[in-house]
Amino acid sequence: MAEITRRDIILAMLPGKCTLHLDGVDLSGLDLSGLDLSHARLKGANLREANLSQTNLEYANLEQANLRYSDLRLAKLDSANLLGADLHSAQLVGTRFDHTIMPDGTVRNGA
């Protein structure tokens, strides 16, 4: 069960706030669809079954994150770090991966 709510995240993103630091936080099952989480630090975060569809995750650090069964359809993961992340059964239709570090350490260029 998630430790924080969508509203908490939106409030943390208000103008003048710093980059989101959510390393290791339980965000499982949250609806984060359509949010701008670019540059967010989500290392080791639990995003299992989270709705991240159409979310901007460009330059986000998702190293070792649990993304099992998450919805990443049409999300932007350009230049994100997914090293060691678990994408088992994640929905990836239309997800953008450009200059993205993939879970196995390879860099993916292009959609």
Helices and strands as residue ranges (DSSP letters): H 6-12, E 100-101, E 107-108
